[in-house]
Amino acid sequence: MKENRYDDEQFFKKYSEMPRSREGLSGAGEWYALRQILPDFQGKRVLDLGCGYGWHCKYAADHGGVSVLVTDISHRMLETARQKNSDPRITYQCAAMEDLDFPAESFDCVISSLAFHYVKDFPGLASRIGRWLKPGGDLVFSVEHPVFTAYGSQDWYYDADGNILHFPVDNYYYEGKRDAIFLGEHVVKYHRTLTTYLETLLQNGFILRHVVEPQPPENMMDLPGMKDEMRRPMMLLVAARKPGPEREKK
């Protein structure tokens, strides 16, 4: 995530107007599904990678996390997170997740919301997360779905009258850099297949606990464009665990 568009004033202004930015977790369509696969935060040390406005780290703190280290590459994001989600248990750190390093077994839980698709080297990151987690520790993250990132444009195909025809999926097995259009701006993201996400975790010793392709919740179906979200997956949620004797017995 070395490219940082979120400190660009115009881009950040557009991001701040999104429902998930204005309304928090209740404005995020995937939240109802993500919440169900989160671990028990009670008494846990938590790391949040790419925190954005800080909604998820505040949730972890409010649900028993004894300490939550929050990282993001964007100064603007962190400043907003401090304003909206300040908590004595939360420590904010400005850094690209690729540059982070911690002692082994520093955390009980690592969470990340819609950030890993900005990272070029996912296998390297997964390996480091596995080292940072204590035995029995949990990794839970959301990313843009590989079907959504494959072609790159991340937009529908339209007819001459502007009606949606279909969503393009192409070059799926050609992983790597994509020039995506997000909030009307060019943003660099990285596409990888579903196999790469899951096999990378397995190869680093993680146990897969949940793999979810969340559908739009019923209470959002009347929002503009939401019914079209049923036509292709936009997000992927994954919960995995580092093996540990205490947790495996449960």
C-alpha positions as CSV (number, residue, x, y, z in Angstrom):
1,M,0.0,0.0,0.0
2,K,2.9,2.3,-0.7
3,E,0.7,4.4,-3.0
4,N,-1.3,6.7,-0.7
5,R,-4.3,8.4,-2.5
6,Y,-6.1,9.0,0.8
7,D,-4.0,12.0,1.7
8,D,-5.0,13.7,-1.6
9,E,-7.6,16.4,-0.6
10,Q,-10.0,15.8,-3.4
11,F,-9.9,12.0,-3.1
12,F,-10.3,12.1,0.7
13,K,-13.3,14.4,0.4
14,K,-15.0,12.0,-1.9
15,Y,-14.3,9.1,0.5
16,S,-15.7,11.1,3.4
17,E,-19.0,11.3,1.6
18,M,-19.5,7.5,1.3
19,P,-22.2,6.0,3.5
20,R,-19.6,3.8,5.3
21,S,-17.6,7.0,6.1
22,R,-20.7,9.0,7.3
23,E,-22.5,6.2,9.1
24,G,-19.8,3.9,10.4
25,L,-20.2,0.2,10.5
26,S,-24.0,0.4,10.0
27,G,-23.3,2.0,6.6
28,A,-21.1,-0.8,5.4
29,G,-23.0,-3.5,3.5
30,E,-20.7,-6.3,4.5
31,W,-20.7,-5.5,8.2
32,Y,-23.6,-7.8,9.2
33,A,-21.5,-10.7,7.8
34,L,-18.1,-9.6,9.0
35,R,-19.4,-9.2,12.6
36,Q,-20.4,-12.8,12.7
37,I,-16.9,-14.1,12.0
38,L,-15.0,-11.8,14.3
39,P,-13.2,-13.4,17.3
40,D,-14.0,-12.7,20.9
41,F,-11.9,-9.6,21.7
42,Q,-12.2,-9.9,25.5
43,G,-8.8,-9.5,27.1
44,K,-7.0,-9.6,23.7
45,R,-4.2,-7.5,22.1
46,V,-5.4,-6.5,18.7
47,L,-3.7,-5.2,15.5
48,D,-5.7,-3.3,12.9
49,L,-4.0,-3.0,9.5
50,G,-5.3,-0.2,7.4
51,C,-7.8,1.2,9.9
52,G,-9.4,3.9,7.8
53,Y,-11.8,5.9,10.0
54,G,-11.2,3.5,12.9
55,W,-14.6,1.9,13.1
56,H,-13.4,-1.7,13.5
57,C,-10.7,-0.9,16.0
58,K,-13.2,1.0,18.2
59,Y,-15.5,-2.1,18.0
60,A,-12.7,-4.3,19.2
61,A,-11.9,-1.9,22.0
62,D,-15.6,-1.6,23.0
63,H,-15.9,-5.4,23.1
64,G,-13.1,-6.1,25.5
65,G,-9.8,-5.6,23.7
66,V,-7.2,-4.5,26.2
67,S,-5.0,-2.8,23.6
68,V,-5.6,-2.1,20.0
69,L,-2.7,-0.9,17.8
70,V,-4.0,0.8,14.7
71,T,-2.0,1.4,11.5
72,D,-2.7,3.3,8.3
73,I,-0.5,4.9,5.7
74,S,-2.8,8.0,5.5
75,H,-2.3,10.9,7.9
76,R,-5.8,12.2,7.0
77,M,-7.3,8.8,7.8
78,L,-5.6,8.6,11.2
79,E,-6.6,12.2,12.1
80,T,-10.2,11.4,11.3
81,A,-10.0,8.1,13.2
82,R,-8.7,9.9,16.3
83,Q,-11.5,12.4,16.1
84,K,-14.3,9.9,15.5
85,N,-13.1,6.9,17.5
86,S,-10.8,8.0,20.2
87,D,-10.2,5.5,23.0
88,P,-7.5,5.2,25.7
89,R,-7.0,1.5,24.6
90,I,-6.3,2.5,21.0
91,T,-2.8,3.6,19.8
92,Y,-2.6,5.0,16.3
93,Q,0.5,4.6,14.1
94,C,1.1,6.1,10.6
95,A,2.9,3.4,8.5
96,A,2.5,1.3,5.4
97,M,1.7,-2.2,6.4
98,E,4.5,-3.5,4.2
99,D,7.0,-1.6,6.5
100,L,5.7,-2.9,9.8
101,D,7.6,-5.3,12.0
102,F,6.8,-6.6,15.4
103,P,8.2,-9.2,17.8
104,A,6.9,-12.7,17.4
105,E,3.6,-13.5,19.2
106,S,2.8,-9.8,19.9
107,F,-1.0,-10.0,19.1
108,D,-4.0,-12.2,19.8
109,C,-5.9,-10.9,16.8
110,V,-5.2,-9.2,13.5
111,I,-8.0,-7.5,11.7
112,S,-8.1,-5.6,8.4
113,S,-10.9,-4.1,6.4
114,L,-10.6,-3.6,2.6
115,A,-6.9,-2.9,2.7
116,F,-5.0,-6.0,1.5
117,H,-5.9,-5.5,-2.1
118,Y,-3.6,-2.4,-2.0
119,V,-0.7,-4.6,-1.0
120,K,1.6,-6.0,-3.7
121,D,3.2,-8.8,-1.7
122,F,0.3,-10.7,0.1
123,P,2.4,-13.8,0.7
124,G,5.0,-11.8,2.5
125,L,2.4,-10.0,4.6
126,A,0.6,-13.3,5.5
127,S,3.9,-14.7,6.6
128,R,4.6,-11.8,8.9
129,I,1.1,-11.8,10.3
130,G,1.6,-15.5,11.2
131,R,4.7,-14.6,13.1
132,W,3.1,-11.7,14.9
133,L,0.2,-13.8,16.1
134,K,0.3,-15.8,19.3
135,P,-0.6,-19.5,18.9
136,G,-4.3,-19.8,18.6
137,G,-4.5,-16.2,17.4
138,D,-7.0,-15.0,14.8
139,L,-6.7,-13.2,11.5
140,V,-10.0,-11.8,10.0
141,F,-10.0,-9.6,7.0
142,S,-12.1,-8.3,4.1
143,V,-10.9,-7.6,0.6
144,E,-12.5,-6.8,-2.7
145,H,-13.5,-10.0,-4.3
146,P,-11.3,-11.4,-7.1
147,V,-14.2,-11.3,-9.5
148,F,-14.5,-7.6,-8.8
149,T,-10.8,-6.9,-9.2
150,A,-10.0,-9.1,-12.2
151,Y,-10.7,-6.8,-15.1
152,G,-9.5,-3.7,-13.4
153,S,-12.0,-1.0,-14.2
154,Q,-14.4,-2.1,-11.4
155,D,-17.4,-0.8,-13.3
156,W,-20.3,-2.2,-15.2
157,Y,-20.7,-2.4,-19.0
158,Y,-23.6,-0.1,-20.1
159,D,-25.7,0.2,-23.2
160,A,-26.1,3.4,-25.3
161,D,-28.8,4.6,-22.9
162,G,-26.7,4.1,-19.8
163,N,-28.5,0.9,-18.6
164,I,-26.3,-1.8,-17.0
165,L,-25.6,-4.8,-19.2
166,H,-23.2,-6.9,-17.3
167,F,-20.0,-6.8,-15.2
168,P,-16.8,-7.6,-17.0
169,V,-14.6,-10.4,-15.7
170,D,-11.4,-10.9,-17.7
171,N,-7.7,-11.7,-17.2
172,Y,-8.7,-13.5,-14.0
173,Y,-5.6,-15.7,-13.8
174,Y,-3.2,-12.8,-14.6
175,E,-2.5,-11.5,-11.1
176,G,-0.9,-8.2,-10.3
177,K,-1.3,-4.5,-10.6
178,R,-4.6,-3.0,-11.8
179,D,-5.4,0.6,-12.6
180,A,-8.8,0.8,-10.9
181,I,-11.3,3.6,-10.9
182,F,-12.5,4.3,-7.4
183,L,-14.6,7.4,-6.6
184,G,-13.9,8.6,-10.1
185,E,-10.1,8.6,-9.5
186,H,-7.4,6.3,-10.7
187,V,-6.2,4.1,-7.9
188,V,-3.6,1.3,-8.0
189,K,-4.9,-2.0,-6.6
190,Y,-3.6,-5.6,-6.8
191,H,-5.7,-8.5,-8.2
192,R,-5.1,-12.1,-7.0
193,T,-7.3,-15.1,-7.4
194,L,-9.4,-16.7,-4.7
195,T,-6.9,-19.6,-4.7
196,T,-4.0,-17.3,-4.0
197,Y,-5.7,-15.7,-1.0
198,L,-6.7,-19.0,0.6
199,E,-3.7,-21.2,-0.4
200,T,-1.4,-18.5,0.9
201,L,-3.0,-18.7,4.3
202,L,-2.8,-22.5,4.3
203,Q,0.8,-22.5,3.2
204,N,1.6,-20.2,6.1
205,G,0.1,-22.7,8.6
206,F,-3.3,-21.0,9.1
207,I,-6.5,-22.9,9.7
208,L,-9.4,-21.6,7.6
209,R,-12.5,-21.0,9.7
210,H,-14.8,-18.9,7.5
211,V,-14.8,-17.9,3.8
212,V,-17.8,-15.6,3.1
213,E,-19.0,-13.8,0.0
214,P,-21.5,-11.4,1.6
215,Q,-24.7,-10.4,-0.1
216,P,-26.3,-7.0,0.4
217,P,-28.4,-7.0,3.6
218,E,-32.1,-6.8,3.2
219,N,-32.3,-3.4,5.0
220,M,-30.1,-1.9,2.2
221,M,-31.9,-3.4,-0.8
222,D,-33.9,-0.2,-1.5
223,L,-30.8,2.0,-1.7
224,P,-29.9,3.1,-5.2
225,G,-27.9,0.5,-7.1
226,M,-28.0,-2.1,-4.3
227,K,-30.1,-4.6,-6.2
228,D,-27.4,-4.8,-8.9
229,E,-24.9,-5.9,-6.2
230,M,-26.7,-9.3,-6.3
231,R,-25.4,-9.8,-9.8
232,R,-21.7,-10.3,-8.8
233,P,-19.7,-10.6,-5.6
234,M,-17.9,-7.4,-4.6
235,M,-16.3,-8.5,-1.3
236,L,-14.6,-11.5,0.2
237,L,-14.4,-12.1,4.0
238,V,-11.9,-14.6,5.5
239,A,-11.3,-15.7,9.0
240,A,-8.3,-17.9,9.8
241,R,-6.5,-19.1,12.9
242,K,-2.9,-19.8,13.8
243,P,-2.7,-23.3,15.3
244,G,-2.5,-23.4,19.1
245,P,-3.2,-26.2,21.6
246,E,-5.5,-24.1,23.8
247,R,-7.7,-22.9,21.0
248,E,-7.8,-26.1,19.1
249,K,-9.3,-28.0,22.0
250,K,-12.3,-25.6,22.0
